[in-house]
Amino acid sequence: MLFDIEVKISLKRGMLNPEATTIERSLDLLGYKVKNVKTDEIIKFQMEGEDREVIRSNVTDMCERLLCNPVIHDYKINVIPQNMACGK
Amino acid sequence: MLFDIEVKISLKRGMLNPEATTIERSLDLLGYKVKNVKTDEIIKFQMEGEDREVIRSNVTDMCERLLCNPVIHDYKINVIPQNMACGK
């Protein structure tokens, strides 16, 4: 069975985010007043497997080993069996 | 009224995504077989305003002028009035 995987990676609370700071300052220079800018990254992919929990545990390993830096990042994993995906 | 804004930026279909290619290859080297890797970016911020449609049009301007490159990026804008946000 094919699974759609979505990993949402964000910086842990309190980590400096220079990208967000730059966006906020640049928008301000253009005349837009915004606050609390945050940036997240989403990595989506597909994986073959039989069991949702096995997939989830594999993806957790991927996050810890490659996709995230567990020291500074939080991540959320979403595993959706292909036939349950919406809008397809 | 305070609005929560979420801008989801993805590459247009057909654009090369070296980051995704690298992720796919690296996961393969670690023994994980995944396919169709895609990456998106989410920029979240807050903005004061009275009218949801005015906010949305401002954010569209921000996207065209600063946040995205309209030549290579697609973007989706989500405007949520603060008191309607879930989980707060």
Backbone of each chain as ProteinMPNN parsed JSONL, in Angstrom:
{"seq_chain_A": "MLFDIEVKISLKRGMLNPEATTIERSLDLLGYKVKNVKTDEIIKFQMEGEDREVIRSNVTDMCERLLCNPVIHDYKINVIPQNMACGK", "coords_chain_A": {"N_chain_A": [[0.85, -1.196, 0.0], [0.424, 2.27, -0.72], [1.668, 5.09, 0.947], [1.025, 8.486, 1.755], [3.224, 10.822, 3.015], [3.767, 13.419, 5.315], [5.94, 15.702, 6.624], [6.271, 18.115, 9.021], [8.332, 20.676, 9.783], [9.53, 22.67, 12.337], [11.112, 25.428, 14.033], [12.303, 25.012, 17.36], [10.707, 26.507, 20.207], [11.958, 29.639, 21.131], [14.29, 29.496, 19.696], [16.456, 31.383, 17.609], [15.377, 32.92, 14.595], [16.59, 33.877, 11.83], [15.707, 34.17, 9.208], [12.954, 34.692, 9.464], [13.112, 37.093, 10.882], [14.297, 38.74, 8.976], [12.32, 38.727, 6.989], [10.25, 40.034, 8.37], [11.377, 42.56, 8.8], [11.841, 43.401, 6.187], [9.257, 43.445, 5.09], [8.247, 45.463, 6.652], [9.748, 47.626, 5.721], [8.604, 47.837, 3.227], [6.223, 48.827, 3.943], [4.31, 47.257, 5.167], [2.827, 46.296, 8.117], [3.591, 43.76, 10.094], [3.586, 41.053, 12.516], [5.187, 38.672, 14.771], [6.425, 36.767, 12.991], [6.876, 33.571, 11.634], [8.559, 30.696, 10.366], [8.021, 27.62, 8.7], [8.946, 24.344, 7.539], [7.861, 22.047, 5.086], [8.105, 18.695, 4.308], [7.248, 16.467, 1.856], [6.454, 13.176, 0.89], [6.238, 9.906, -0.723], [5.679, 6.525, 0.244], [6.101, 3.03, 0.174], [4.379, 0.462, 1.93], [3.103, -1.762, 4.514], [2.0, -1.396, 6.992], [0.698, 1.2, 8.93], [1.8, 2.102, 11.357], [4.373, 1.074, 11.34], [5.421, 2.477, 9.185], [5.231, 5.054, 10.263], [7.064, 4.863, 12.341], [9.401, 4.401, 10.91], [9.571, 6.872, 9.554], [9.929, 8.579, 11.692], [12.495, 7.793, 12.465], [13.876, 8.641, 10.138], [13.546, 11.409, 10.433], [14.989, 11.905, 12.788], [17.519, 11.111, 12.006], [18.159, 12.388, 9.586], [16.333, 14.348, 8.381], [15.673, 16.355, 10.222], [17.14, 18.531, 12.688], [17.355, 17.453, 15.762], [18.06, 18.917, 17.966], [17.402, 21.585, 17.551], [15.02, 21.595, 16.178], [11.466, 21.025, 16.07], [9.192, 18.424, 15.076], [6.392, 17.316, 13.147], [4.621, 14.458, 12.21], [2.719, 13.207, 9.566], [0.85, 10.613, 8.442], [-0.724, 9.314, 5.714], [-2.778, 6.935, 4.346], [-2.822, 6.172, 0.893], [-5.353, 5.756, -0.409], [-7.051, 7.035, 1.294], [-6.514, 9.683, 1.075], [-7.462, 13.087, 0.682], [-9.096, 14.942, -1.914], [-8.081, 13.8, -4.23]], "CA_chain_A": [[0.0, 0.0, 0.0], [1.201, 3.498, -0.814], [1.317, 6.094, 1.954], [1.493, 9.867, 1.619], [3.823, 11.258, 4.274], [4.035, 14.849, 5.398], [6.701, 16.051, 7.83], [6.28, 19.572, 9.203], [9.491, 20.963, 10.622], [9.57, 24.053, 12.81], [12.15, 25.669, 15.039], [11.829, 24.958, 18.746], [10.434, 27.792, 20.838], [13.123, 30.307, 21.695], [15.404, 29.518, 18.75], [16.47, 32.547, 16.727], [15.021, 32.61, 13.214], [17.029, 35.045, 11.06], [14.868, 34.304, 8.009], [11.721, 35.362, 9.877], [13.456, 38.475, 11.236], [14.522, 39.465, 7.723], [11.011, 38.915, 6.345], [9.496, 41.046, 9.117], [11.989, 43.872, 8.566], [11.661, 43.783, 4.781], [7.846, 43.817, 4.909], [8.104, 46.765, 7.301], [10.309, 48.617, 4.791], [7.643, 47.996, 2.137], [5.035, 49.489, 4.475], [3.36, 46.308, 5.75], [3.119, 46.054, 9.532], [3.23, 42.412, 10.523], [4.351, 40.644, 13.692], [5.285, 37.238, 15.079], [6.696, 35.971, 11.794], [7.489, 32.255, 11.851], [8.65, 29.902, 9.133], [8.072, 26.16, 8.84], [9.201, 23.653, 6.286], [7.121, 20.803, 4.935], [8.672, 17.725, 3.371], [6.224, 15.479, 1.515], [6.905, 12.119, -0.004], [5.422, 8.7, -0.714], [6.426, 5.358, 0.697], [5.369, 1.765, 0.127], [4.441, -0.264, 3.19], [1.884, -2.483, 4.852], [1.43, -0.982, 8.273], [0.839, 2.634, 9.191], [2.669, 2.367, 12.511], [5.749, 0.795, 10.902], [5.791, 3.642, 8.381], [5.43, 6.196, 11.16], [8.308, 4.68, 13.088], [10.467, 4.648, 9.932], [9.687, 8.308, 9.268], [10.54, 9.173, 12.885], [13.936, 7.546, 12.316], [14.387, 9.554, 9.096], [13.604, 12.76, 10.998], [16.078, 11.991, 13.769], [18.823, 10.865, 11.381], [18.5, 13.21, 8.419], [15.483, 15.463, 7.959], [15.638, 17.418, 11.212], [18.147, 18.586, 13.732], [16.498, 17.358, 16.948], [18.469, 19.915, 18.967], [16.749, 22.88, 17.328], [13.748, 21.47, 15.461], [10.333, 20.15, 16.377], [8.581, 17.947, 13.836], [5.118, 16.592, 13.211], [4.541, 13.51, 11.104], [1.369, 12.875, 9.147], [0.889, 9.469, 7.521], [-2.059, 9.127, 5.153], [-2.861, 5.899, 3.301], [-3.151, 6.824, -0.376], [-6.772, 5.725, -0.765], [-7.812, 7.91, 2.191], [-6.136, 11.076, 0.864], [-8.553, 13.912, 0.17], [-8.849, 15.78, -3.083], [-7.307, 13.134, -5.285]], "C_chain_A": [[0.886, 1.247, 0.0], [0.711, 4.5, 0.238], [1.844, 7.461, 1.546], [2.002, 10.332, 2.982], [4.054, 12.758, 4.224], [4.772, 15.109, 6.708], [6.766, 17.57, 7.915], [7.357, 19.915, 10.217], [9.466, 22.428, 11.042], [10.7, 24.203, 13.815], [11.546, 25.559, 16.426], [11.624, 26.369, 19.272], [11.736, 28.38, 21.405], [14.333, 30.321, 20.777], [15.313, 30.777, 17.888], [16.147, 32.105, 15.302], [15.36, 33.827, 12.335], [16.184, 35.265, 9.808], [13.589, 35.076, 8.354], [11.992, 36.833, 10.214], [13.627, 39.324, 9.975], [13.208, 39.738, 7.009], [10.255, 40.05, 7.022], [10.034, 42.444, 8.81], [11.744, 44.331, 7.122], [10.216, 44.192, 4.508], [7.6, 45.192, 5.509], [8.605, 47.874, 6.373], [9.367, 48.868, 3.614], [6.319, 48.607, 2.626], [3.989, 48.55, 5.048], [3.749, 46.029, 7.198], [2.644, 44.654, 9.91], [4.044, 42.067, 11.768], [4.326, 39.135, 13.871], [5.496, 36.369, 13.839], [7.385, 34.661, 12.182], [7.577, 31.535, 10.514], [8.728, 28.415, 9.483], [8.468, 25.572, 7.501], [8.372, 22.37, 6.256], [7.841, 19.928, 3.916], [7.612, 16.661, 3.132], [6.846, 14.404, 0.642], [5.967, 10.929, 0.09], [6.291, 7.503, -0.401], [5.53, 4.127, 0.617], [5.471, 1.074, 1.48], [3.127, -0.95, 3.468], [1.186, -1.84, 6.039], [1.749, 0.467, 8.575], [1.837, 2.916, 10.314], [4.134, 2.092, 12.191], [6.273, 1.982, 10.09], [6.121, 4.824, 9.299], [6.755, 6.076, 11.909], [9.518, 4.864, 12.163], [10.676, 6.139, 9.699], [10.28, 9.039, 10.477], [12.052, 8.996, 12.844], [14.556, 8.501, 11.296], [14.553, 10.966, 9.64], [14.809, 12.895, 11.913], [17.443, 11.893, 13.093], [19.172, 11.869, 10.291], [17.665, 14.484, 8.257], [15.518, 16.646, 8.918], [16.928, 17.424, 12.022], [17.39, 18.604, 15.067], [16.871, 18.349, 18.06], [17.674, 21.206, 18.796], [15.359, 22.775, 16.691], [12.705, 20.627, 16.202], [9.788, 19.628, 15.056], [7.285, 17.223, 14.129], [5.024, 15.709, 11.993], [3.085, 13.171, 10.824], [1.456, 11.749, 8.117], [-0.524, 9.198, 7.023], [-2.02, 8.007, 4.114], [-3.405, 6.529, 2.025], [-4.649, 6.865, -0.658], [-7.638, 6.567, 0.158], [-7.512, 9.388, 1.96], [-7.301, 11.844, 0.251], [-8.128, 14.592, -1.124], [-8.024, 15.123, -4.159], [-8.263, 12.349, -6.182]], "O_chain_A": [[1.945, 1.279, 0.627], [-0.489, 4.724, 0.396], [2.966, 7.585, 1.054], [1.289, 10.244, 3.982], [4.487, 13.296, 3.205], [4.273, 14.769, 7.781], [7.255, 18.231, 6.999], [7.297, 19.49, 11.371], [9.388, 23.32, 10.197], [11.181, 23.219, 14.377], [10.405, 25.967, 16.644], [12.288, 27.309, 18.835], [12.505, 27.688, 22.072], [15.293, 31.052, 21.02], [14.223, 31.185, 17.487], [16.59, 31.046, 14.857], [14.516, 34.698, 12.124], [15.967, 36.403, 9.391], [13.191, 35.992, 7.634], [11.199, 37.709, 9.873], [13.17, 40.464, 9.908], [12.991, 40.831, 6.486], [9.691, 40.918, 6.357], [9.271, 43.384, 8.59], [11.475, 45.506, 6.874], [9.965, 45.159, 3.789], [6.845, 45.994, 4.958], [7.976, 48.925, 6.251], [9.329, 49.971, 3.067], [5.415, 48.869, 1.832], [2.889, 48.989, 5.385], [4.861, 45.581, 7.475], [1.445, 44.403, 10.03], [5.063, 42.699, 12.048], [3.561, 38.42, 13.223], [4.82, 35.355, 13.664], [8.344, 34.65, 12.953], [6.746, 31.752, 9.632], [9.407, 28.014, 10.429], [8.342, 26.218, 6.46], [8.206, 21.698, 7.274], [8.144, 20.365, 2.806], [7.13, 16.029, 4.073], [7.662, 14.69, -0.234], [5.02, 10.933, 0.876], [7.476, 7.466, -0.732], [4.347, 4.184, 0.952], [6.529, 1.095, 2.11], [2.148, -0.75, 2.75], [-0.041, -1.75, 6.091], [2.895, 0.907, 8.491], [2.624, 3.858, 10.228], [5.027, 2.774, 12.693], [7.403, 2.431, 10.276], [7.139, 5.497, 9.136], [7.473, 7.059, 12.088], [10.539, 5.414, 12.577], [11.81, 6.615, 9.652], [11.038, 9.996, 10.318], [12.803, 9.923, 13.148], [15.608, 9.093, 11.539], [15.545, 11.641, 9.364], [15.558, 13.869, 11.833], [18.409, 12.51, 13.542], [20.347, 12.176, 10.086], [18.209, 15.564, 8.026], [15.407, 17.798, 8.498], [17.689, 16.456, 12.035], [16.847, 19.636, 15.46], [16.086, 18.585, 18.979], [17.311, 21.849, 19.781], [14.61, 23.751, 16.666], [13.036, 19.647, 16.87], [9.901, 20.297, 14.028], [7.099, 16.614, 15.182], [5.307, 16.142, 10.876], [2.315, 12.884, 11.742], [2.059, 11.909, 7.056], [-1.417, 8.89, 7.812], [-1.311, 8.115, 3.113], [-4.341, 7.327, 2.072], [-5.166, 7.892, -1.098], [-8.812, 6.801, -0.131], [-8.153, 10.254, 2.556], [-8.031, 11.321, -0.59], [-6.939, 14.786, -1.38], [-7.338, 15.803, -4.922], [-7.827, 11.709, -7.139]]}, "seq_chain_B": "MLFDIEVKISLKRGMLNPEATTIERSLDLLGYKVKNVKTDEIIKFQMEGEDREVIRSNVTDMCERLLCNPVIHDYKINVIPQNMACGK", "coords_chain_B": {"N_chain_B": [[-8.795, 44.297, 14.748], [-7.109, 41.194, 15.182], [-5.388, 39.197, 12.854], [-4.489, 35.886, 11.957], [-2.125, 34.858, 9.675], [-1.304, 32.654, 7.076], [0.991, 31.64, 4.761], [1.514, 29.467, 2.186], [4.078, 28.222, 0.374], [5.004, 26.835, -2.641], [6.947, 25.077, -5.13], [6.318, 25.641, -8.587], [4.709, 23.245, -10.717], [6.889, 21.091, -12.394], [9.187, 22.548, -12.004], [12.618, 22.258, -11.183], [13.742, 20.739, -8.177], [16.269, 20.853, -6.247], [16.76, 20.441, -3.528], [14.818, 18.584, -2.742], [15.576, 16.456, -4.366], [18.072, 15.85, -3.289], [17.327, 15.081, -0.682], [15.838, 12.776, -1.267], [17.812, 11.127, -2.39], [19.623, 10.94, -0.286], [18.094, 9.717, 1.719], [17.715, 7.311, 0.479], [20.322, 6.318, 0.503], [20.541, 5.835, 3.189], [18.928, 3.707, 3.375], [16.195, 3.957, 3.187], [13.406, 3.693, 1.191], [11.922, 6.021, -0.634], [9.595, 8.072, -2.527], [8.727, 10.646, -4.966], [9.441, 13.114, -3.613], [8.699, 16.231, -2.184], [9.053, 19.696, -1.387], [7.756, 22.243, 0.697], [7.281, 25.646, 1.765], [6.273, 27.325, 4.704], [5.073, 30.422, 5.677], [4.273, 32.172, 8.512], [2.387, 34.708, 10.069], [1.216, 37.566, 11.987], [-1.315, 40.085, 11.712], [-2.721, 43.293, 12.002], [-6.026, 44.434, 11.383], [-9.154, 45.398, 9.801], [-10.788, 44.242, 7.934], [-11.254, 41.161, 6.373], [-10.93, 40.655, 3.625], [-9.457, 42.843, 2.744], [-7.083, 42.409, 4.12], [-6.363, 39.982, 2.923], [-5.877, 40.85, 0.329], [-3.741, 42.574, 0.759], [-1.83, 40.698, 1.642], [-1.545, 39.169, -0.635], [-0.286, 41.072, -2.271], [2.136, 41.288, -0.794], [3.154, 38.733, -1.237], [3.585, 38.758, -4.014], [5.437, 40.8, -4.208], [7.529, 40.305, -2.402], [7.585, 37.838, -0.806], [7.347, 35.582, -2.443], [8.593, 34.175, -5.522], [7.015, 34.844, -8.285], [7.435, 33.703, -10.735], [8.444, 31.145, -10.396], [7.154, 30.09, -8.208], [4.176, 28.79, -6.625], [1.521, 29.982, -4.553], [-0.436, 29.736, -1.545], [-2.848, 31.403, 0.322], [-3.901, 31.81, 3.635], [-6.197, 33.227, 5.689], [-6.983, 33.841, 8.958], [-9.23, 35.004, 11.302], [-8.269, 36.014, 14.551], [-9.886, 35.234, 16.792], [-11.215, 33.1, 15.746], [-9.421, 31.123, 15.423], [-8.305, 27.773, 15.809], [-7.614, 25.675, 18.641], [-6.613, 27.495, 20.504]], "CA_chain_B": [[-8.85, 42.844, 14.953], [-5.848, 40.541, 14.814], [-5.549, 38.057, 11.949], [-3.378, 34.951, 11.741], [-1.943, 34.65, 8.241], [-0.421, 31.554, 6.724], [1.274, 31.588, 3.323], [2.176, 28.204, 1.846], [4.792, 28.463, -0.886], [5.543, 25.612, -3.248], [7.457, 25.268, -6.484], [5.382, 25.291, -9.651], [4.909, 21.933, -11.327], [7.893, 21.043, -13.453], [10.43, 23.202, -11.591], [13.561, 21.375, -10.507], [13.87, 20.988, -6.738], [17.501, 20.162, -5.843], [16.653, 20.041, -2.12], [14.045, 17.339, -2.705], [16.392, 15.407, -4.976], [19.096, 15.488, -2.301], [16.669, 14.341, 0.395], [15.477, 11.45, -1.768], [19.03, 10.343, -2.564], [20.227, 10.677, 1.029], [17.27, 8.707, 2.399], [18.007, 6.047, -0.194], [21.624, 5.849, 1.014], [20.311, 5.345, 4.555], [18.135, 2.482, 3.287], [14.753, 4.214, 3.133], [12.942, 3.876, -0.194], [10.799, 6.957, -0.733], [9.523, 8.661, -3.871], [7.957, 11.896, -5.122], [9.721, 14.069, -2.533], [8.429, 17.642, -2.481], [9.218, 20.552, -0.204], [7.008, 23.501, 0.719], [7.622, 26.507, 2.883], [5.133, 28.044, 5.263], [5.4, 31.64, 6.417], [3.113, 32.534, 9.328], [2.552, 35.948, 10.824], [-0.028, 38.183, 12.442], [-1.514, 41.402, 11.123], [-3.904, 44.01, 12.482], [-6.852, 44.958, 10.295], [-10.588, 45.354, 10.055], [-11.536, 43.469, 6.947], [-10.535, 39.968, 5.924], [-10.592, 40.741, 2.205], [-8.368, 43.823, 2.624], [-5.892, 41.693, 4.582], [-5.985, 39.002, 1.902], [-5.305, 41.545, -0.831], [-2.403, 43.015, 1.199], [-0.914, 39.56, 1.696], [-1.252, 38.836, -2.039], [0.761, 42.022, -2.679], [3.396, 40.872, -0.142], [3.658, 37.54, -1.928], [4.075, 39.121, -5.345], [6.561, 41.737, -4.125], [8.658, 39.906, -1.556], [7.658, 36.502, -0.218], [7.477, 34.534, -3.457], [8.996, 34.508, -6.878], [5.835, 34.366, -9.021], [7.847, 32.946, -11.918], [8.683, 29.726, -10.081], [6.396, 29.631, -7.029], [2.747, 28.938, -6.372], [1.298, 30.229, -3.123], [-1.806, 29.703, -1.039], [-2.953, 32.294, 1.479], [-4.94, 31.456, 4.581], [-6.382, 34.331, 6.647], [-7.879, 33.388, 10.016], [-9.395, 35.961, 12.4], [-7.674, 35.438, 15.756], [-10.846, 34.58, 17.684], [-11.729, 31.88, 15.134], [-8.343, 30.138, 15.319], [-8.53, 26.591, 16.634], [-6.543, 25.25, 19.539], [-6.004, 28.608, 21.26]], "C_chain_B": [[-7.555, 42.207, 14.454], [-6.139, 39.316, 13.93], [-4.297, 37.198, 11.959], [-3.299, 34.662, 10.247], [-0.987, 33.486, 8.027], [-0.241, 31.555, 5.214], [2.055, 30.307, 3.05], [2.772, 28.334, 0.449], [5.343, 27.151, -1.414], [6.081, 25.936, -4.636], [6.383, 24.899, -7.492], [5.737, 23.921, -10.211], [5.969, 22.016, -12.429], [9.196, 21.742, -13.1], [11.331, 22.166, -10.924], [13.651, 21.745, -9.035], [15.091, 20.219, -6.212], [17.447, 19.684, -4.387], [15.932, 18.695, -2.015], [14.852, 16.179, -3.282], [17.445, 14.909, -3.987], [18.504, 14.668, -1.166], [16.393, 12.909, -0.056], [16.713, 10.556, -1.868], [19.638, 9.983, -1.219], [19.43, 9.625, 1.797], [17.533, 7.333, 1.786], [19.326, 5.462, 0.32], [21.493, 5.289, 2.43], [19.414, 4.1, 4.552], [16.633, 2.699, 3.278], [14.34, 4.484, 1.696], [11.727, 4.797, -0.195], [10.76, 7.509, -2.154], [8.668, 9.921, -3.86], [8.178, 12.88, -3.969], [9.429, 15.491, -3.012], [8.668, 18.458, -1.223], [8.389, 21.821, -0.388], [7.555, 24.351, 1.853], [6.356, 27.182, 3.381], [5.647, 29.27, 5.996], [4.142, 32.052, 7.169], [3.387, 33.875, 9.995], [1.198, 36.482, 11.242], [-0.101, 39.612, 11.927], [-2.782, 42.003, 11.701], [-4.716, 44.498, 11.297], [-8.307, 44.831, 10.641], [-11.268, 44.319, 9.172], [-10.68, 42.343, 6.369], [-10.077, 40.082, 4.465], [-9.472, 41.747, 1.944], [-7.052, 43.164, 3.019], [-5.419, 40.735, 3.485], [-5.335, 39.69, 0.698], [-3.919, 42.098, -0.482], [-1.406, 41.87, 1.149], [-0.566, 39.094, 0.281], [-0.164, 39.769, -2.579], [2.12, 41.629, -2.097], [4.018, 39.701, -0.874], [4.283, 37.923, -3.261], [5.346, 39.961, -5.263], [7.762, 41.174, -3.397], [8.723, 38.413, -1.232], [7.894, 35.4, -1.242], [8.158, 35.09, -4.701], [7.893, 33.964, -7.793], [6.192, 33.574, -10.275], [7.954, 31.45, -11.601], [7.808, 29.184, -8.95], [4.88, 29.74, -7.211], [2.585, 29.26, -4.894], [-0.18, 30.163, -2.795], [-1.852, 30.557, 0.216], [-4.14, 31.877, 2.336], [-5.048, 32.588, 5.61], [-7.399, 33.901, 7.691], [-7.998, 34.477, 11.084], [-8.983, 35.291, 13.708], [-8.675, 34.675, 16.612], [-11.47, 33.319, 17.083], [-10.682, 30.786, 15.061], [-8.616, 28.978, 16.261], [-7.359, 26.383, 17.581], [-5.872, 26.386, 20.274], [-6.818, 28.855, 22.523]], "O_chain_B": [[-6.985, 42.624, 13.446], [-7.022, 38.513, 14.23], [-3.179, 37.714, 11.969], [-4.289, 34.269, 9.63], [0.02, 33.36, 8.724], [-1.219, 31.478, 4.471], [3.127, 30.091, 3.616], [2.054, 28.531, -0.531], [6.065, 26.443, -0.712], [5.713, 26.944, -5.238], [5.623, 23.955, -7.279], [6.892, 23.495, -10.187], [5.934, 22.905, -13.279], [10.2, 21.569, -13.79], [10.856, 21.303, -10.187], [13.638, 22.925, -8.684], [14.965, 19.071, -5.784], [18.019, 18.648, -4.051], [16.37, 17.792, -1.303], [14.819, 15.065, -2.761], [17.679, 13.707, -3.863], [19.096, 13.679, -0.733], [16.671, 11.953, 0.668], [16.678, 9.386, -1.486], [20.112, 8.864, -1.023], [20.005, 8.75, 2.445], [17.569, 6.323, 2.489], [19.43, 4.255, 0.543], [22.234, 4.389, 2.823], [19.168, 3.509, 5.603], [15.869, 1.737, 3.353], [14.862, 5.398, 1.057], [10.633, 4.392, 0.2], [11.743, 7.432, -2.891], [7.981, 10.221, -2.883], [7.219, 13.416, -3.414], [9.853, 15.9, -4.093], [8.501, 17.954, -0.113], [8.329, 22.393, -1.477], [8.2, 23.852, 2.774], [5.485, 27.562, 2.599], [6.545, 29.174, 6.833], [3.085, 32.257, 6.572], [4.507, 34.136, 10.435], [0.16, 35.919, 10.893], [0.923, 40.267, 11.731], [-3.79, 41.316, 11.87], [-4.144, 44.935, 10.299], [-8.665, 44.228, 11.653], [-12.19, 43.62, 9.594], [-9.546, 42.552, 5.94], [-8.975, 39.659, 4.118], [-8.645, 41.552, 1.054], [-6.035, 43.334, 2.346], [-4.233, 40.682, 3.159], [-4.372, 39.182, 0.124], [-3.022, 42.095, -1.325], [-0.28, 42.034, 0.679], [0.562, 38.675, 0.02], [0.763, 39.325, -3.257], [3.129, 41.632, -2.802], [5.226, 39.66, -1.106], [5.377, 37.469, -3.597], [6.223, 39.862, -6.121], [8.899, 41.516, -3.723], [9.777, 37.79, -1.363], [8.558, 34.404, -0.952], [8.274, 36.301, -4.893], [7.84, 32.762, -8.05], [5.352, 32.855, -10.817], [7.603, 30.602, -12.421], [7.724, 27.972, -8.751], [4.378, 30.656, -7.861], [3.411, 28.86, -4.073], [-1.046, 30.475, -3.612], [-0.983, 30.442, 1.079], [-5.234, 31.624, 1.831], [-4.084, 32.869, 6.323], [-8.551, 33.625, 7.358], [-7.001, 34.843, 11.707], [-9.313, 34.128, 13.942], [-8.366, 33.591, 17.108], [-12.155, 32.562, 17.772], [-10.988, 29.654, 14.687], [-9.1, 29.173, 17.376], [-6.252, 26.864, 17.339], [-4.7, 26.283, 20.637], [-6.487, 29.745, 23.306]]}, "name": "protein", "num_of_chains": 2, "seq": "MLFDIEVKISLKRGMLNPEATTIERSLDLLGYKVKNVKTDEIIKFQMEGEDREVIRSNVTDMCERLLCNPVIHDYKINVIPQNMACGKMLFDIEVKISLKRGMLNPEATTIERSLDLLGYKVKNVKTDEIIKFQMEGEDREVIRSNVTDMCERLLCNPVIHDYKINVIPQNMACGK"}
